[in-house]
Amino acid sequence: MEKKGIADLVPMKKLYDGGTIPAIGMGTFGSDHYTPSQVAEAVRGGIRAGYRLFDCAACYGNEDQLGQVFEEAIQEGIVKREELFITTKVWNDMHGKGDVLLSCAKSLRDLRLDYVDLFFVHWPFPNYHAPFCDGGSRNPDSRPFSVEEFMGTWRQCERLVDMGLVRYIGMSNMTIPKLEAVLPLCQIRPAAIEMELHPCFQQPELFDYCVSRGIQPIGYCPMGSPSRPERDKAEGDCSDMEMPEVVKIAEAHRIHPALVCLKWAAQRGQIPIPFSVKEPQYTGNLKCVTEDPLTEEEMEQMKKADRNNRLIKGQVFLWEGARGWEDLWDMDGTITK
Ligand SMILES: NC(=O)c1ccc[n+]([C@@H]2O[C@H](COP(=O)([O-])OP(=O)(O)OC[C@H]3O[C@@H](n4cnc5c(N)ncnc54)[C@H](OP(=O)(O)O)[C@@H]3O)[C@@H](O)[C@H]2O)c1
């Protein structure tokens, strides 16, 4: 019998139309710390290790380097294009009329692909911040969420599906009030919503909202993003890998706490997209969802460990007159204006 590689063992999840997506992927945001070539090397190794889902974005500034890796891997017969599931995202400065198409065209050219599998609206407003900016940076053109503006962006995403340039479209950094406003207006529904999800920030309401509507949650910062940009570090932030509940389960399984975060994520039902440029770390991150699952009791302990501690607060996207980062997340159940 042919020996199975890790890629064959990774569970697949079903999207709303029956199409499939791997239950874990690799993140590609170098977080202002890792260079495009370091991330590209990790993707090269990741494909060989068995990753098939790669979470890319125009604003990560490395799609050109990743594209070379995807092209080589396909040409060398290491993987077939249809076995890969590549996502990318339109950045906030490309929401205007016609710009989404241009952004997608550039990503396709850089990634050296004919189509992407899932195309996200990275943030639900056109508020732009420069790469490497600090936490106090504000853009005077920033403005609150607008249903009309968002739908203008979404219509362009729908057009990309019609044109065959993307298979699925998705949203990222959404809230329930924003989804309530836009979902009824979508001609093509989002297949997935990318959101911050890790043990100390489980977003149970948003998670359940998506699952109950057949929208796949994709969890970013699955291990609490210890290397996130300085602008996203705040006093009092929880460190997932040091949470006593996580450490205790890690000890019981004799694994690193990072792997507890990933096992929990995959078993709960979100798709974690861990980032690592280190080996054997990234292979371990992938492999852990194929073996030695957490028990029901451990899953229950993890559920109770939630601290509602958002790490990516997004304050750099605030508009003039906003009170604080909480305004981005519609904390009182209505869209903050
Ligand atoms: N849609 C959005 O707005 C959005 C926002 C943020 C992120 N994302 C996506 O989500 C991906 C993942 O998020 P993230 O990179 O911020 O956070 P993360 O995956 O939670 O954390 C990555 C960091 O964790 C450490 N790590 C990884 N594997 C480990 C292991 N096995 N043991 C110990 N430490 C380990 C590494 O730190 P060291 O480098 O220090 O070793 C690595 O840089 C991103 O790459 C990006 O694709 C999307």
PDBQT file of the ligand as one rigid body, heavy atoms in Angstrom, charges set to zero:
ROOT
HETATM    1  N1  LIG A 401      -7.067  38.832   8.046  1.00  0.00    +0.000 N 
HETATM    2  C1  LIG A 401      -6.287  39.549   8.839  1.00  0.00    +0.000 C 
HETATM    3  O1  LIG A 401      -6.549  40.736   9.093  1.00  0.00    +0.000 OA
HETATM    4  C2  LIG A 401      -5.081  38.907   9.460  1.00  0.00    +0.000 A 
HETATM    5  C3  LIG A 401      -4.467  39.510  10.573  1.00  0.00    +0.000 A 
HETATM    6  C4  LIG A 401      -3.359  38.899  11.142  1.00  0.00    +0.000 A 
HETATM    7  C5  LIG A 401      -2.886  37.683  10.616  1.00  0.00    +0.000 A 
HETATM    8  N2  LIG A 401      -3.488  37.121   9.527  1.00  0.00    +0.000 N 
HETATM    9  C6  LIG A 401      -2.989  35.834   8.952  1.00  0.00    +0.000 C 
HETATM   10  O2  LIG A 401      -2.876  34.890  10.011  1.00  0.00    +0.000 OA
HETATM   11  C7  LIG A 401      -1.553  34.319   9.990  1.00  0.00    +0.000 C 
HETATM   12  C8  LIG A 401      -1.142  33.880  11.375  1.00  0.00    +0.000 C 
HETATM   13  O3  LIG A 401      -1.181  34.934  12.300  1.00  0.00    +0.000 OA
HETATM   14  P1  LIG A 401       0.140  35.474  13.011  1.00  0.00    +0.000 P 
HETATM   15  O4  LIG A 401       1.304  35.160  12.174  1.00  0.00    +0.000 OA
HETATM   16  O5  LIG A 401      -0.089  36.895  13.365  1.00  0.00    +0.000 OA
HETATM   17  O6  LIG A 401       0.120  34.702  14.400  1.00  0.00    +0.000 OA
HETATM   18  P2  LIG A 401       0.418  33.213  14.887  1.00  0.00    +0.000 P 
HETATM   19  O7  LIG A 401       0.388  32.270  13.759  1.00  0.00    +0.000 OA
HETATM   20  O8  LIG A 401      -0.482  32.995  16.045  1.00  0.00    +0.000 OA
HETATM   21  O9  LIG A 401       1.877  33.360  15.495  1.00  0.00    +0.000 OA
HETATM   22  C9  LIG A 401       3.019  33.165  14.706  1.00  0.00    +0.000 C 
HETATM   23  C10 LIG A 401       4.250  33.101  15.609  1.00  0.00    +0.000 C 
HETATM   24  O10 LIG A 401       4.109  32.087  16.585  1.00  0.00    +0.000 OA
HETATM   25  C11 LIG A 401       5.361  31.467  16.836  1.00  0.00    +0.000 C 
HETATM   26  N3  LIG A 401       5.221  30.016  16.578  1.00  0.00    +0.000 N 
HETATM   27  C12 LIG A 401       4.755  29.422  15.440  1.00  0.00    +0.000 A 
HETATM   28  N4  LIG A 401       4.770  28.079  15.584  1.00  0.00    +0.000 NA
HETATM   29  C13 LIG A 401       5.241  27.823  16.819  1.00  0.00    +0.000 A 
HETATM   30  C14 LIG A 401       5.489  26.631  17.528  1.00  0.00    +0.000 A 
HETATM   31  N5  LIG A 401       5.217  25.438  17.029  1.00  0.00    +0.000 N 
HETATM   32  N6  LIG A 401       6.029  26.744  18.780  1.00  0.00    +0.000 NA
HETATM   33  C15 LIG A 401       6.296  27.953  19.307  1.00  0.00    +0.000 A 
HETATM   34  N7  LIG A 401       6.087  29.119  18.688  1.00  0.00    +0.000 NA
HETATM   35  C16 LIG A 401       5.548  29.048  17.449  1.00  0.00    +0.000 A 
HETATM   36  C17 LIG A 401       6.367  32.100  15.919  1.00  0.00    +0.000 C 
HETATM   37  O11 LIG A 401       7.036  33.101  16.662  1.00  0.00    +0.000 OA
HETATM   38  P3  LIG A 401       8.580  33.445  16.340  1.00  0.00    +0.000 P 
HETATM   39  O12 LIG A 401       8.583  33.982  14.972  1.00  0.00    +0.000 OA
HETATM   40  O13 LIG A 401       8.891  34.452  17.392  1.00  0.00    +0.000 OA
HETATM   41  O14 LIG A 401       9.297  32.154  16.464  1.00  0.00    +0.000 OA
HETATM   42  C18 LIG A 401       5.512  32.732  14.853  1.00  0.00    +0.000 C 
HETATM   43  O15 LIG A 401       6.088  33.872  14.272  1.00  0.00    +0.000 OA
HETATM   44  C19 LIG A 401      -0.699  35.454   9.385  1.00  0.00    +0.000 C 
HETATM   45  O16 LIG A 401       0.550  34.982   8.934  1.00  0.00    +0.000 OA
HETATM   46  C20 LIG A 401      -1.621  35.931   8.284  1.00  0.00    +0.000 C 
HETATM   47  O17 LIG A 401      -1.560  35.060   7.172  1.00  0.00    +0.000 OA
HETATM   48  C21 LIG A 401      -4.588  37.712   8.962  1.00  0.00    +0.000 A 
ENDROOT
TORSDOF 0
